[in-house]
Amino acid sequence: MGGGRGTRLYPLTASRCKPAVPLAGKYRLIDIPISNCLNSGFNSICVLTQFNTASLHSHIQRTYKFDAFGKGYVDILAAEQNMEGEAWYQGTADAVRHNLQHFNLKDNDHVLILSGDQLFRMDFRPMIMQHITEKADVTIAAKAMPKAEVSALGVMRVRDNSSEITEFVEKPKDPAVIDSLVIHGKLRDNLSDKSDAEYCLASMGIYVFTGKFLNEALDNDMKDFGKEVIPSLLGKKKLIAHVFDAYWEDIGTVRAFWETNLALTDPIPPFDFYDEVAPIYTHDRLLPAAKLNGCTIERVVMAEGAIVTNAKLTRCVVGVRAVIDTGAELENVVHMGADTFESLEEIAEAKKKGVPMIGVGKNSVVKNAIIDKNARIGENCRLSPKGVADGWETPELCVRGGVLVVKKNSIIPAGTVIGDE
């Protein structure tokens, strides 16, 4: 599912849909669910989307190519007008309903529905087997989350000594309701966290339906799985929870995106991109290795094609083709890099026009920030969100969740000062 506007990730979603947002220097968010599917042995994959799809189309077409004998595919199903209506997707359930005609589902087929903006590694086969073994109508992937963090999630209660769901509350706000959903007993004892912390069982937005029942469940005008479809089925159909007790991050906001990326610079990161058994796939760009000259580097993830010269980088994620010039200092920065390399002639021509080269110019200091693709930051700039009100915005810059965002394709003139270092 990648059809949402991604408003909470603005301005990263100003010109691209949420699943196409770059991640970890060289990947896209959409690479995570697709890779999990492929590593689970599933290769009939559809991506449902409707906003700013060009970047996503290009990435998927260049990345996920299957041979003629495997019969695998990754297709994009964008919102479309037809004889039955002209409306765009109104929610997750509505998006699937609009595309049932393309799936050609048989009654005994199984459909796995995923979100396009989460970071996790999961083998879906045990979930499918649990669904079949317990003869469930719907299986929901569930993650034990700290009680203080569940107000923005769907929260469920399961029957004692069973996986059957007996209650489902979408985004509970009442503290008493949240307290009533805290898990106890065997379910709590089986979690990897053996502390006294209180947890609730939250939906990951991942569902398994049988083909026949999916058609039945969507034979109405309900728009969203979590808000409408799932609650409407309680007590009428068999809903079970598949508990996932490993790293999972819902990347829904600019700050969550920034923090999730920077966590990858930890000595032992919470998510392992180095797993060769279940790799995360992405587009092979055939770029040269990153080049560093005279740099001071501490806790940095750097993608191929980056060129960093006599700079100081502390806790940064540096993307493909990123250029960071002499004397620059970056701290707590996610730099997405660039779509192309600039030639020396192009750099010289831009300089004549007073336009900085793509990348971070000489002696500039950037802290607590996201630098989107193709941004041009001139020499001697000082950029930080410190002291800048959240929500502040110009055509080139903004602050969201305490993070300064240098927008895609923006030009920041030499000597620009934003915030208090």
N, C-alpha and C positions, 0 to 999 in steps of 0.2 A: 504494500500500500504506500504510494508516494504522491497522492493527489492533493494534499493539503497545501494551503498558501505558504505555510512556514512563517507566519507573521512574527512569531517570537524569535526567529533566527534572523530577522531583518537587521542590517542590510545585506547579510550574506546571501539572502534569498531574493534580493532585488532583481537580479537578472538570471537566476537559475532556480530550479525547483530544489526542495530540501534534500532529496536523495543524491543530488549532483554536487552538494557542497564538499569541497576537498577535505580530507582527513589524514592526519598523521604524515603529512609531507608529500605523499604520493598516491594516496587512495581517494576514493569517493565514498560517501556514506552508503550508497547502494551496494558497494562491493561486499559489505558485511553480510546482509541477508542472503545475497546470491551465493557467496562463498560457503556459507553454512549449509545451504541447500545442496550445492555440488558435493561438498564433503560428506553429506549424509546420503549421497547416492541418488538425489533427485535432480533431474535435468529438464523438466518440463515447467518452465518458469515464466510467469507473466508479471510485468510491472505496470500497475495502474497509476496513471498520473494525468495532470491536466494543466498545470501552471509552468510556464517558462521551461519547456521540455527540450529545447534544442541542445543544450549542453549534455543532458542526460542521454538523449538519443545518440549523440556522437560518441560518448564514452562507451555505452553498451555495444554499439555496432562495431567499434574497434577492439573491444575487449573479449566479448563472449562469442567466439566462433567455434562451432562444432563440426566434426566431420560428417559426411553424408550417411555414414553407416550407424552412427550412434543415436540418431533421431532426437537429439537434444536441441533445446532452443531457449533463448531468453527474449521474449517479445515484449514490446511496449504497447499497452492498450490505453491510448489517450482518450479523454472525454470526447464524445462525438455526437453530433446531431443525427437523429434518425426520424423515421415516420411517426414514432410514438412520442417524441418530445424533443425539445431543444435545450433542456436544462443541463447544467454542469452537475458533476457529482455533488450531492448534498451531505455526504458523510461516508464512513467506511462501508456500511452495509449497502448504501445506495450505489456506491462505486462497483461493488461486486455484482449487485443486481443488474446493473446496466450491461455487464459483460458476460452474463450467464450464457447468452446466445453464442459466444465465441468458444466456450469451454467444452461444449458437447459432452456434458457429464453423464456418466452411467450411474445407476443407483448404488453400485458397490464401490465406486471410486472414492478416493479420499482427497480432500482439499485442505492444504495447509495455507493459512492466511497469516502474513507477516507484516510488521511495520518496517518502513524504509529509513528510520532515523535512530537506530539503536546500535550500541556497540556491545557485542557479546559473541561468544563462541559456543555453539550448541549442536550436538548430534540429535537430529529430529527423529531418528528411528525409534528410540525407546518411547517417545511420546506417541508416535503412531501405533506402536505395538500395545501400549496401555489402552489407547482408544479402542482398538480392536478387541483385546482380551476382556475388557470390562464392558464391552458392548454399549459404549457411550454414544449419545447423540451429538454431543459437543465436548471437546476437551480443550481446556484453557491452560496455557502455560502460566505458572504462578511463581512469583519470587517473594521470599520473606524480606520485607523492607522495614526499617526502623519506624516505630509508631509516628514519630514526628514528621516523616516524609511522605505519608500516604494520602494526604488531603488532595493531591493532584492526580491520584490514580484510582482505578477501580479496585475495590477491596472485597474479598470474599471470605465466607466461613465454610469450612468443610465439616462433614459429619465425623464424630469421634470414631477412630479406628477405621476410617474409610476415606476415599478420595472424592466422594460425592459432595458437590457444592449445595449448600442449603440456603445461603444468603449471598447477595451481591449488591454492593453499594457503590455507585459511581461517584468519585471525588467527594468523599464525606468531609464535612466541615465541623459537625457537632462533635466536640471532644468526648462526650458520653458514648456516641455511636462508635467512634474510633476505639475507645477503651473496650467496648463490648466485642470488638473484632480481634483483639489481641489473641494470638495463638498460644496454646498451652499443651501439656501432655506430650504424647509420643511425637507429634508433629514438631513441636519446639525442640524436643530432645535430639531429634535427628539432624538439626541444623549444624553446620560447621562451627558457628559461633556458640561457644559454651558459656558465655558470660550471662549476666542477669538482665541484659538488655531486652526490652519488649519489642516484639515484631508483630506485624500484620501480614497477611497473605495477599499480595497485590497482583493484579493481572498484568502480564507483560504485553498484552495486545496481540498475542499469538494464539490462533485457534485452529483446531482440526474439526472438520465436518465430514460426514459421509455425503456423497453426491446427492442422494435422494433427499436427505434431511436439509441440506443447504437450500435446495429449491423450495422446500416447504417453508423453511424459516424466513425466506425472503419474499414469500408470496403475500406481500403487504406493502405499506408505504413507510415503514420504519427506516430511518436514515442512518443510524449509527449502531454498531455492534455493542459497544460498552454501555451506552446510555439507554438503549431501547431493546434491541434484539435479545441480548443475554438475560436481562431482568425479566423479560416477558416469558422466557422459557422455564424459569424456576418453578418447580413444583409440577410441571407438565411434562418435561422431558428429562432425560438423564444427563446432567452436566457434571463433569469430573475435572479435578485439578491435577495437572502434572507439575510437580514441584521441581524448580530449577535452583540449585544451591551453588551458584558460581557467579563470577563477575557479570554484571549487566548494568548498562548505563543508558538512560533515555536522554538523548541529546536534543532537548527541545528548546533551549534558550542559548543566547550568545555566551553567557557566562559558563553554562554547563559545557558548551562546545570548547571554550577556551581552557577550562580546567581539565577536561577529559584529554585534550591534546597534550597539555603540559605534564600531566601525570605519566605520559609515556616516556618522559625523560628520567623517571625514577630509576635507580639501580636495578630494582626488581619491579617493573611496572605492573599495575593491576590487570592489564590486558597484554597478552604476549603475541606480538606480530612475528615472532621468530619461530613459531611452531611449524615445523616442516611436515608433521603428520596431517594437520588440518590447516593448510595455508590460507591466507586471504589473498585472493586474486585481484589483479587490476590490469590496466592497459600497459603493455610493454612499449615504452617510448624509445628504446634504443639510444639512450642518452649516455654521454661519457660520465665517468665517476665524478663525484664532487671534488672540487679543487680548493685547498686551503693554503694560505701563505702567510706566515708570521702572525697567527691568530692565538687568542686566549679563549679556550673553549671549556665550558663546564656544564655538564648535563644537557647535551644537545642531541637531537635527532635530526639528521640531515639527509635529504633525498639526493638522487643523482642529478648531475647537471648544475648543482649550486657552485657559485664562485665567490669565495669569501677571502678578502685581502686585509691583513693587518687590522682585524676587528676584534672586539671583545663580545662574546656571546655567553650569556648565563641563563640556563633553563629556557631553551628555545626549541621550537620545531621549525625547521627550515625546509621549504618546499622545493619542487623541481624548478631548475633554472633560476633560482633566487640569486641576486647579485647584491653583495654587501661590501661597500667600499672602505678604503683606508680610514682608520680612526673611528669608525662607527661603533656604537655600543647598543646592544639589544639585551634586555632583561625581561623575562616572562613574556616572550613574544611568540605568537604563531604567525609565521611568514609563509604565505601560500605560494610564493614564487611567481612564475610567469608562463604564459602560453608559448612564447617563442623567445629565442635569443635575439638581441639587437646586434647588428653588425657595427663595426667601427664607423662606417660611413653614416649609418643611421644615428648613432650617438652624436657624431660631430654635427650633423644637420640639425638635430634637436637642440644641441647646445647653442647653435647660432640663433635659434628662436627663443632662447632662454628657458627651454624645457629640460628638466633633469632626465637622466637616463632611467630606465626601468630598474627599480631596486631601491636600496638605501644609500644615500649619498655620503660623501666624506664628512667625518666628524659629527654625524647626526646621532642623537640619543633617543631611543624609543623604549618605553617601559610599559608593561601591563597592557599589551595591545594585540590586536589581530591586524595583520597587513594582508588585505585581499589581493588577488592576482593582478598583475600588470600595474600595480601602483608605482608612482614615481615620487620618491621623497628626496628633495634637494639637499644640498650641503648645509651643515650647521643647523639642522632643525632640532627642536627639543619637543618631543611628543609624549604626553602622559595623561591619564585620566584624573590624576590626583588634583583635587580642588575643583573639578569640573562637575556640574550638576548632571545627574543621570537623566538621560533623555535629550541632552544638548545635541544639536545637529547642524551641520553645514552641508553643502553639496558634496564635499570631499570627506568629511569626518563625522563621527558621532560617538556618543558614549552610551553603552547599554550594559546594565548590570555591573557597573564599575569597571568596564573594559572599554578602552579606546579602540575604535574600528576605523582603519584607513580603508575607504571603500575601493571596490574594484575599479581599475582604470583611472583612479584619481591622480591629480597632480598637486603635490605639496611644494610650494615655492621654497627656495633656499632661505634659511633664517627663520622659518615659521616656528613659533613657540606656542604650544598648547599645554595647559596644565602646569602643575608645580612638581618638578622632579623629586 
